[in-house]
């Protein structure tokens, strides 16, 4: 995923058309999002250790929700598509809540790392889903298949710990506390779907303020 983004970035830098600027900006934001995502797992873990598995994430998302309403208040919800608010917003809320609960319910720091690695299947799932959805517009390259397999094997090996790709060890790790792994995997699949379908539902509008507020409300409930 990172390599593909870098290739797209270099290609856009060579382009001289005005359309290249938004594409470069979007790619740069995407790369920054990966770095920021790496920090959210640690933040959630530290906060849940002090405030609990539900109160901690509730506090985390309430603060940015309040700040967004001060800085990025949407002019009117009437301009948003109902499908975007319900489907896109629903997927966004499910992902954030599932990830927060997966990290918060992990037994220890080691399991938190494993859970976060499972969740990091989202870039692979995003590429695979986008290739399927957009196959009529652009045929996917054959390198997607070994790339998806390699990423999946890497995640499975990480969950296996020192035993690597040992089915017995992997099963033992997962069965010791299966809920965080299931929530993390579900979150990865939901985020892949959100990444692929939300741009089509959004119609050029940004509902992040509403979505973050929905996450905070869901966690408080």
Secondary structure, 3 states (H helix, E strand, C coil): CHHHHHHHHHHHHHCCCCHHHHHHHHHHHHHHHHHHHHHHHHHHHHHHHHHCCCHHHHHHHHHHHHHHHHHCCCCCHHHCCHHHHHHHHHHHHHHHHHHHHHHHCCCCHHHHHHHHHHHCCHHHHHHHHHHHHCCCCCCCCCHHHHHHHHHHHHHHHHHCHHHCCCHHHHHHHHHHCHHHHHHHHHHHHHHHHHHHHHHHHHCCCCCHHHHHHHHHHHHHC
